[in-house]
Each structure stands twice: as C-alpha cells, then as structure tokens.
Amino acid sequence: MVPLAEAPAAPADTLPQLYPVLAACWQPPAGLGHGEVQITARFALRRDGSLIASPRIVFTSGAAGEARNRLLRTTLRALKACTPARITPDLGRAIAGRPIGLRLVYRGTR
C-alpha cells in the first residue's frame, strides 16, 4: 500500500526489501478520489540500482481520462526520482537486467 510513511533506512538486500525502497518516492496525484487505484510499472535495473531504460506502465485501474494521465506521469517521475535505488551489491548482481514489476495500490481517501 502506498504512500509509505518513510523510506527504508538500509539498502535493500532482497526483492521484498526493494519494493518499499522504490515505492517510497511515490505519492498519489491529486484528484484520485475515494476509490482504489492500482498501477503497475515494469522496468529493469543495473547492478548499481539505476534504471536501464524508461519504465513501462503495463496496468492501471481506478483512474480514467486526465486522472489516469496524471497517475502515469506521477508514477514515472517517482521511479526516476527513486533511482538509483539503494541496493546491496549482492542484490544488484541478482537483479541486473531482469524485469521487475512494481505494483502500487492506493486505497483512496477515507
């Protein structure tokens, strides 16, 4: 679930630890409303945690029209701002060049 209260302090050493590192930069764009919104980005990282190429958005739900466009832009900006990700050398060797999917779920305002 996003947004996160704060970014993890230590470098990620596993994939489950990597996801919060990347999600910590994401904040939902204004105007998403009360419903659940989901977005999934696919990308690859180098050994140093930097992006290999521009991430691709492969799934969205819960937002349409201009709200969806804001969601896409916000997500891509967040991934670029959060990289290079703080990862250990071991994780860097394990994930370098391999596709990663990051799913962000926003439950809406309550």
Secondary structure, 3 states (H helix, E strand, C coil): CCCCCCCCCCCECCHHHHHHHHHCCCCCCCCCCCCCEEEEEEEEECCCCCECCCCEEEEEECCCHHHHHHHHHHHHHHHHHCCCCCECHHHHHHHCCCEEEEEEEECCCC
